[in-house]
Amino acid sequence: MAGMIDYTGPFSPDKLTLKTALHTFSACRFRPDVWMLSRFIVPVAMLNRLPEFRDDVFAAFPPFPLGVSGKHAEDESHFVQTIEDDLQTIEKLHNTLPGWVRVDVLETGLPAALFTGEQNYTDIIAELSALLEDNGPRYFSPFLEIPWADGWNDNRDTFIKTLAKQNRSTEITVGIKVSTGGATPEAFPGTDVLAHIIGICRDHNIPLKMTGGLLHPFRHHDESMNTDMHGFINVITAVTLARTAFLEYTDIETILKDQNADHFILNDEGIAYGDWSASTDDISLARQQGLVSIGIEDLHLAIDSLRKSKLL
């Protein structure tokens, strides 16, 4: 789990202020569990406020690792322009705080209209790729969030296949971001949908980021929301073994659905579930090609849950 967790405090249900969220993440960088942390995810609209935290937050261990959650395009005609605007905002931040912060991820929501009716994604993905080639630094990783609330259809599969083809011809690899939960039961995708996304992204070598509702290691029923919430150990295990053992989609879903912590084995040698296992080297390779990170809005709860499960 080294470098696996992105902190999404500004998006938490508690609606933390930017200052509180930044100080929470900064304090965690001094904890023994710092090895699990990756980056602080911040809305693009808040980037102009970051210079005020240079001395009391960013000075401790510069460059401060950031990921940016970009604006959602209103429709497909404005999609590429929206990303270009966000890239310019990120460049302005780097120029304002040179060496103090480093943005290496941009997450952008795709408009739902992009997945209705007959679509040809070749042109829009090529246009996006050209923009990123011209404007994105070489260490930069963009992730596109595909909306799934109205169901998963062939258009979404076609988009991922077209994206994979474009990725093979460019230096910058574009990944897929998946929303795994939110403030309402409807915000949590079913295990069948999530298993399909994991499977098709594995099939076409598309990197993944997952965020939202991943507060506990293992899948469980939340009484307050009356819904089943995904567990981040379930997700990590499913993505890893999907790639190392080339699991069927139904097997991926079996891992995602399992609420029994005893069925999961995680130790210094690797990870195992049932008859499937992956060594630490396998996991490292799966991380490079598969699950880049998971977004967690409550670091203390997640770490405490890992301790209670005796995984730390």
Sine and cosine of phi, psi and omega as CSV:
sin_phi,cos_phi,sin_psi,cos_psi,sin_omega,cos_omega
0.00,0.00,0.21,0.98,-0.02,-1.00
-0.86,0.51,0.80,-0.60,0.02,-1.00
0.89,0.46,0.43,0.90,-0.09,-1.00
-1.00,0.05,-0.48,0.88,-0.19,-0.98
-0.99,-0.12,0.85,-0.52,0.23,-0.97
-1.00,-0.08,0.72,-0.70,0.01,-1.00
-1.00,-0.03,0.85,-0.52,-0.04,-1.00
-0.93,-0.36,0.63,0.78,-0.05,-1.00
-0.78,0.63,-0.67,0.74,0.00,-1.00
-0.89,0.46,-0.26,0.97,-0.01,-1.00
-0.97,-0.26,0.13,0.99,-0.10,-1.00
-0.93,0.36,0.41,-0.91,0.05,-1.00
-0.86,0.51,-0.43,0.90,0.02,-1.00
-0.97,0.23,-0.12,0.99,0.02,-1.00
0.80,0.60,0.83,0.55,0.01,-1.00
-0.87,0.48,0.58,-0.81,0.11,-0.99
-0.93,0.36,0.36,-0.93,0.02,-1.00
-0.86,0.51,-0.66,0.75,-0.01,-1.00
-0.88,0.48,-0.74,0.67,-0.01,-1.00
-0.89,0.46,-0.70,0.71,-0.02,-1.00
-0.89,0.45,-0.69,0.72,0.02,-1.00
-0.88,0.47,-0.68,0.73,0.00,-1.00
-0.93,0.37,-0.55,0.83,0.06,-1.00
-0.89,0.45,-0.75,0.66,0.01,-1.00
-0.90,0.44,-0.68,0.73,0.00,-1.00
-0.88,0.48,-0.66,0.75,0.01,-1.00
-0.91,0.42,-0.61,0.79,0.00,-1.00
-0.92,0.40,-0.38,0.92,0.02,-1.00
-0.95,0.32,-0.18,0.98,0.06,-1.00
-0.98,-0.18,-0.03,1.00,-0.02,-1.00
-1.00,0.06,0.36,-0.93,0.05,-1.00
-0.87,0.50,-0.36,0.93,-0.04,-1.00
-1.00,0.07,0.18,0.98,-0.09,-1.00
-0.85,0.53,-0.43,0.90,-0.05,-1.00
-0.89,0.46,-0.35,0.94,0.01,-1.00
-0.99,0.15,-0.35,0.94,-0.14,-0.99
-0.98,0.17,0.55,-0.83,0.07,-1.00
-0.90,-0.44,-0.98,0.20,-0.11,-0.99
-0.63,-0.77,0.25,-0.97,0.05,-1.00
-0.99,-0.15,0.85,-0.53,-0.02,-1.00
-1.00,-0.04,0.80,-0.60,-0.07,-1.00
-0.77,-0.64,0.64,-0.77,0.07,-1.00
-0.91,0.42,0.60,-0.80,-0.02,-1.00
-0.86,0.51,-0.50,0.87,0.00,-1.00
-0.92,0.39,-0.29,0.96,-0.02,-1.00
-0.99,-0.14,-0.06,1.00,-0.07,-1.00
-0.87,0.49,-0.56,0.83,-0.04,-1.00
-0.93,0.36,-0.19,0.98,0.02,-1.00
-1.00,-0.05,-0.20,0.98,-0.12,-0.99
-0.91,0.41,-0.54,0.84,-0.01,-1.00
-0.83,0.56,-0.46,0.89,-0.01,-1.00
-0.94,0.35,-0.23,0.97,-0.01,-1.00
-0.97,-0.24,0.22,0.98,-0.07,-1.00
-0.84,0.54,-0.77,0.64,-0.14,-0.99
-0.99,0.17,-0.59,0.80,-0.09,-1.00
-1.00,-0.06,-0.19,0.98,0.02,-1.00
-0.83,-0.55,-0.82,0.57,-0.15,-0.99
-0.96,0.26,-0.37,0.93,-0.08,-1.00
-0.94,0.35,-0.35,0.94,-0.11,-0.99
-0.90,0.44,-0.82,0.58,0.00,-1.00
-0.66,-0.75,0.95,0.30,0.02,-1.00
-0.96,0.28,0.47,-0.88,-0.04,1.00
-0.98,0.17,0.62,-0.78,0.01,-1.00
-0.96,0.29,0.82,-0.57,-0.10,-0.99
-0.98,0.20,0.83,-0.56,-0.05,-1.00
-0.80,-0.60,0.54,-0.84,0.26,-0.97
-0.83,-0.55,0.55,-0.83,-0.07,-1.00
-0.91,-0.42,0.77,-0.64,0.13,-0.99
-1.00,-0.05,0.93,-0.36,-0.11,-0.99
-0.99,0.16,0.06,-1.00,0.03,-1.00
-0.95,0.32,0.52,-0.85,0.11,-0.99
-1.00,0.07,0.80,-0.60,0.04,-1.00
-0.93,0.38,0.66,-0.75,-0.01,-1.00
-0.93,0.37,-0.58,0.82,0.01,-1.00
-0.44,-0.90,0.13,-0.99,-0.10,-0.99
-0.91,0.41,-0.45,0.89,-0.03,-1.00
-0.94,0.34,-0.40,0.92,-0.01,-1.00
-0.97,-0.23,0.04,1.00,-0.14,-0.99
-0.87,0.50,-0.81,0.58,-0.05,-1.00
-0.92,0.39,-0.62,0.78,0.02,-1.00
-0.89,0.46,-0.62,0.79,0.03,-1.00
-0.88,0.47,-0.68,0.74,0.02,-1.00
-0.92,0.39,-0.63,0.78,0.04,-1.00
-0.88,0.48,-0.66,0.75,0.05,-1.00
-0.88,0.48,-0.67,0.74,0.01,-1.00
-0.91,0.42,-0.64,0.77,0.02,-1.00
-0.89,0.46,-0.61,0.79,0.03,-1.00
-0.92,0.38,-0.60,0.80,0.05,-1.00
-0.91,0.41,-0.64,0.77,0.03,-1.00
-0.91,0.41,-0.66,0.75,0.03,-1.00
-0.88,0.47,-0.64,0.77,0.04,-1.00
-0.88,0.47,-0.64,0.76,0.04,-1.00
-0.89,0.46,-0.72,0.70,0.01,-1.00
-0.88,0.48,-0.58,0.81,0.03,-1.00
-0.96,0.30,-0.51,0.86,0.01,-1.00
-0.98,0.20,-0.59,0.81,-0.04,-1.00
-0.84,-0.55,0.86,0.50,-0.05,-1.00
-0.90,0.44,0.83,-0.56,0.01,-1.00
0.99,0.10,-0.24,0.97,-0.03,-1.00
-1.00,0.02,-0.59,0.81,0.00,-1.00
-0.74,-0.67,0.35,-0.94,0.03,-1.00
-0.58,-0.82,0.92,-0.40,0.05,-1.00
-1.00,-0.04,0.86,-0.50,0.02,-1.00
-0.85,-0.52,0.05,1.00,0.00,-1.00
-0.64,-0.77,0.69,-0.73,0.17,-0.99
-0.81,-0.59,0.84,-0.54,0.04,-1.00
-0.97,-0.25,0.76,-0.65,-0.05,-1.00
-0.72,-0.70,0.75,-0.66,0.04,-1.00
-0.99,0.15,0.72,-0.69,0.05,-1.00
-1.00,0.08,0.62,-0.79,0.04,-1.00
-0.93,0.38,0.67,-0.74,-0.03,-1.00
-0.87,0.50,-0.50,0.86,-0.03,-1.00
-0.89,0.46,-0.33,0.94,-0.01,-1.00
-0.93,0.37,-0.25,0.97,-0.10,-1.00
-0.89,-0.45,0.37,0.93,0.06,-1.00
-0.91,-0.41,0.53,-0.85,0.03,-1.00
0.93,0.37,-0.19,-0.98,0.03,-1.00
-0.98,0.18,0.74,-0.67,-0.07,-1.00
-0.71,-0.70,0.53,-0.85,0.18,-0.98
-0.85,-0.52,0.94,-0.34,-0.14,-0.99
-1.00,0.00,-0.08,1.00,-0.10,-1.00
-0.85,0.52,-0.74,0.68,-0.10,-1.00
-0.93,0.38,-0.73,0.69,-0.07,-1.00
-0.93,0.37,-0.58,0.81,0.03,-1.00
-0.95,0.31,-0.60,0.80,0.07,-1.00
-0.90,0.43,-0.64,0.77,0.03,-1.00
-0.90,0.44,-0.68,0.73,0.05,-1.00
-0.89,0.46,-0.69,0.73,-0.02,-1.00
-0.89,0.46,-0.67,0.74,0.02,-1.00
-0.89,0.45,-0.65,0.76,0.04,-1.00
-0.87,0.50,-0.72,0.69,-0.03,-1.00
-0.93,0.38,-0.61,0.79,0.05,-1.00
-0.88,0.47,-0.62,0.79,-0.06,-1.00
-0.99,0.13,-0.49,0.87,-0.18,-0.98
-0.86,-0.51,-0.33,0.94,-0.07,-1.00
-1.00,-0.03,0.70,-0.72,0.10,-1.00
-0.89,0.45,0.38,-0.92,-0.11,-0.99
-0.93,0.37,-0.33,0.94,0.04,-1.00
-1.00,0.00,0.12,0.99,-0.17,-0.99
-1.00,0.03,0.68,-0.73,0.00,-1.00
-0.83,-0.55,0.93,-0.36,0.08,-1.00
-1.00,0.00,0.58,-0.81,0.04,-1.00
-0.75,-0.66,0.74,-0.67,-0.02,-1.00
-0.96,-0.27,0.78,-0.62,0.00,-1.00
-1.00,-0.06,0.89,-0.46,0.03,-1.00
-1.00,0.00,0.86,-0.52,0.04,-1.00
-0.93,0.36,0.65,-0.76,-0.04,-1.00
-0.81,-0.59,0.00,1.00,-0.14,-0.99
-0.85,0.52,-0.52,0.85,0.00,-1.00
-1.00,-0.03,0.28,0.96,0.02,-1.00
0.97,-0.24,0.26,-0.96,0.02,-1.00
-0.96,-0.27,0.83,-0.56,-0.06,-1.00
-0.82,-0.57,0.02,-1.00,-0.04,-1.00
-0.88,0.47,-0.50,0.87,0.01,-1.00
-0.85,0.52,-0.63,0.77,-0.02,-1.00
-0.92,0.39,-0.65,0.76,0.07,-1.00
-0.89,0.46,-0.67,0.74,0.00,-1.00
-0.89,0.45,-0.64,0.77,0.02,-1.00
-0.87,0.49,-0.73,0.69,-0.02,-1.00
-0.90,0.45,-0.66,0.75,0.02,-1.00
-0.90,0.43,-0.65,0.76,0.02,-1.00
-0.92,0.39,-0.64,0.77,0.04,-1.00
-0.89,0.46,-0.67,0.74,0.00,-1.00
-0.88,0.48,-0.67,0.75,0.02,-1.00
-0.88,0.47,-0.67,0.74,0.02,-1.00
-0.92,0.39,-0.64,0.77,0.00,-1.00
-0.85,0.53,-0.58,0.81,-0.05,-1.00
-0.93,0.36,-0.24,0.97,-0.07,-1.00
-0.94,-0.35,0.09,1.00,-0.04,-1.00
-0.74,-0.67,0.24,-0.97,-0.01,-1.00
-0.98,0.18,-0.54,0.84,-0.04,-1.00
-1.00,-0.07,0.83,-0.56,0.01,-1.00
-1.00,-0.05,0.82,-0.57,0.03,-1.00
-1.00,-0.08,0.77,-0.64,-0.01,-1.00
-0.96,-0.28,-0.02,-1.00,0.02,-1.00
-0.90,-0.43,0.73,-0.68,0.10,-0.99
-0.98,-0.22,0.65,-0.76,-0.01,-1.00
-0.85,-0.53,0.79,-0.61,0.12,-0.99
-0.99,0.12,0.88,-0.48,-0.08,-1.00
-0.97,-0.26,0.18,0.98,0.03,-1.00
0.23,-0.97,0.06,-1.00,-0.01,-1.00
-0.10,-0.99,-0.50,-0.87,-0.13,-0.99
-1.00,0.07,-0.15,0.99,-0.01,-1.00
-0.76,-0.65,0.38,-0.92,0.03,-1.00
-0.84,0.54,-0.53,0.85,-0.03,-1.00
-0.93,0.37,-0.27,0.96,-0.04,-1.00
-0.99,0.17,-0.11,0.99,-0.04,-1.00
-0.99,-0.17,0.89,-0.46,0.02,-1.00
-0.93,0.36,0.52,-0.85,0.07,-1.00
-0.92,0.40,0.36,-0.93,0.00,-1.00
-0.89,0.45,-0.47,0.88,0.03,-1.00
-0.93,0.38,-0.67,0.74,0.03,-1.00
-0.91,0.42,-0.73,0.69,-0.03,-1.00
-0.90,0.43,-0.65,0.76,0.03,-1.00
-0.89,0.45,-0.63,0.78,0.01,-1.00
-0.90,0.43,-0.69,0.72,0.00,-1.00
-0.89,0.46,-0.72,0.70,0.03,-1.00
-0.86,0.50,-0.69,0.72,-0.04,-1.00
-0.91,0.41,-0.73,0.68,-0.07,-1.00
-0.95,0.32,-0.54,0.84,0.07,-1.00
-0.94,0.35,-0.57,0.82,0.12,-0.99
-0.89,0.45,-0.72,0.69,-0.04,-1.00
-0.85,0.53,-0.53,0.85,-0.10,-1.00
-0.91,-0.42,0.26,0.97,0.12,-0.99
0.84,0.55,0.72,0.69,0.04,-1.00
-0.98,-0.20,0.82,-0.58,0.06,-1.00
-0.91,0.42,0.46,-0.89,-0.04,-1.00
-0.83,-0.56,0.55,-0.84,0.29,-0.96
-0.79,-0.61,0.61,-0.79,0.04,-1.00
-0.77,-0.64,0.64,-0.77,-0.05,-1.00
-0.42,-0.91,0.50,-0.87,0.05,-1.00
0.96,-0.28,0.87,-0.50,0.09,-1.00
0.96,0.29,0.09,1.00,-0.02,-1.00
-1.00,-0.02,0.96,0.26,-0.09,-1.00
-0.99,-0.17,-0.34,0.94,-0.08,-1.00
-0.78,-0.63,0.46,-0.89,-0.05,-1.00
-0.87,0.49,-0.63,0.78,-0.14,-0.99
-0.85,-0.53,0.48,-0.88,0.01,-1.00
-0.83,0.55,0.68,-0.74,-0.01,-1.00
-0.40,-0.91,0.29,-0.96,0.03,-1.00
-1.00,-0.02,0.81,-0.58,0.02,-1.00
-1.00,-0.09,0.90,-0.44,-0.07,-1.00
-0.92,0.39,-0.62,0.79,-0.07,-1.00
-0.91,0.41,-0.53,0.85,0.01,-1.00
-0.98,-0.20,-0.18,0.98,-0.04,-1.00
0.80,0.60,0.77,0.64,0.04,-1.00
-0.49,-0.87,0.37,-0.93,0.08,-1.00
-1.00,0.08,0.77,-0.64,-0.02,-1.00
-0.96,-0.27,0.62,-0.79,0.01,-1.00
-0.94,0.34,0.55,-0.83,0.07,-1.00
-0.98,-0.18,0.63,-0.78,-0.07,-1.00
-0.96,0.29,-0.41,0.91,0.11,-0.99
-0.95,0.31,-0.61,0.79,0.11,-0.99
-0.83,0.56,-0.73,0.68,-0.06,-1.00
-0.91,0.42,-0.74,0.68,-0.01,-1.00
-0.88,0.48,-0.70,0.72,0.00,-1.00
-0.90,0.44,-0.69,0.73,-0.03,-1.00
-0.90,0.45,-0.72,0.69,-0.02,-1.00
-0.92,0.40,-0.67,0.74,-0.03,-1.00
-0.90,0.44,-0.79,0.62,-0.05,-1.00
-0.95,0.31,-0.46,0.89,0.09,-1.00
-0.86,0.52,-0.59,0.81,-0.05,-1.00
-1.00,0.04,-0.66,0.75,-0.07,-1.00
-0.98,0.19,-0.54,0.84,-0.01,-1.00
-0.95,-0.30,0.03,1.00,-0.03,-1.00
0.72,0.69,0.88,0.48,-0.06,-1.00
-0.93,0.36,0.49,-0.87,0.19,-0.98
-0.93,0.37,0.39,-0.92,-0.01,-1.00
-0.85,0.52,-0.60,0.80,0.00,-1.00
-0.92,0.40,-0.56,0.83,0.04,-1.00
-0.94,0.33,-0.60,0.80,0.07,-1.00
-0.87,0.49,-0.69,0.72,-0.01,-1.00
-0.91,0.41,-0.58,0.81,0.03,-1.00
-0.84,0.54,-0.68,0.73,0.01,-1.00
-0.92,0.39,-0.67,0.74,-0.02,-1.00
-0.90,0.43,-0.55,0.84,-0.08,-1.00
-0.99,0.13,-0.32,0.95,-0.16,-0.99
-0.95,0.32,0.82,-0.58,0.01,-1.00
-0.98,-0.21,0.06,1.00,-0.05,-1.00
-1.00,-0.09,0.95,-0.32,-0.04,-1.00
-0.88,0.47,-0.46,0.89,-0.03,-1.00
-0.92,0.39,-0.29,0.96,-0.02,-1.00
-0.99,0.16,-0.16,0.99,-0.06,-1.00
-0.95,-0.32,0.74,-0.67,0.03,-1.00
-0.88,-0.48,0.86,-0.50,0.06,-1.00
-0.75,-0.66,0.84,-0.55,0.03,-1.00
-0.46,-0.89,-0.15,-0.99,-0.05,-1.00
-0.91,0.41,-0.29,0.96,-0.02,-1.00
-1.00,0.00,-0.33,0.95,0.02,-1.00
0.52,-0.85,-0.57,-0.82,-0.09,-1.00
-0.68,-0.73,0.57,-0.82,-0.01,-1.00
-0.53,-0.85,0.52,-0.86,0.09,-1.00
-0.51,-0.86,0.87,-0.49,-0.02,-1.00
0.85,0.52,-0.79,-0.61,-0.01,-1.00
-1.00,0.06,-0.01,1.00,-0.08,-1.00
-0.96,-0.27,0.60,-0.80,0.03,-1.00
-0.52,-0.86,0.33,-0.95,0.04,-1.00
-0.60,-0.80,0.72,-0.69,0.04,-1.00
-0.97,0.24,0.16,-0.99,0.04,-1.00
-0.88,0.47,-0.58,0.82,0.06,-1.00
-0.92,0.40,-0.64,0.77,0.05,-1.00
-0.88,0.47,-0.67,0.74,-0.02,-1.00
-0.90,0.43,-0.67,0.75,0.01,-1.00
-0.87,0.50,-0.68,0.73,0.03,-1.00
-0.92,0.40,-0.65,0.76,0.02,-1.00
-0.90,0.43,-0.56,0.83,0.05,-1.00
-0.91,0.42,-0.66,0.75,-0.02,-1.00
-0.91,0.41,-0.59,0.81,-0.09,-1.00
-0.97,-0.24,-0.23,0.97,-0.15,-0.99
-0.88,-0.48,-0.98,-0.21,-0.08,-1.00
-1.00,0.05,0.96,-0.27,-0.03,-1.00
-0.95,0.32,-0.70,0.71,0.00,-1.00
-0.22,-0.98,0.25,-0.97,0.13,-0.99
-0.86,-0.51,0.62,-0.78,0.01,-1.00
-1.00,-0.06,0.79,-0.61,-0.02,-1.00
-0.78,-0.62,0.79,-0.61,-0.07,-1.00
-1.00,0.00,-0.21,0.98,0.03,-1.00
-0.76,-0.65,1.00,-0.06,-0.06,-1.00
-0.89,0.45,-0.69,0.73,-0.06,-1.00
-0.90,0.44,-0.67,0.74,0.02,-1.00
-0.90,0.44,-0.69,0.72,-0.01,-1.00
-0.89,0.45,-0.71,0.70,-0.02,-1.00
-0.93,0.37,-0.66,0.75,0.04,-1.00
-0.90,0.44,-0.61,0.79,0.03,-1.00
-0.90,0.43,-0.61,0.79,0.05,-1.00
-0.90,0.43,-0.63,0.78,0.01,-1.00
-0.92,0.39,-0.69,0.72,0.01,-1.00
-0.90,0.44,-0.51,0.86,0.04,-1.00
-1.00,0.10,0.03,1.00,0.01,-1.00
0.88,0.48,0.56,0.83,0.06,-1.00
-0.99,-0.15,-0.09,1.00,0.11,-0.99
-0.82,-0.57,0.00,0.00,0.00,0.00
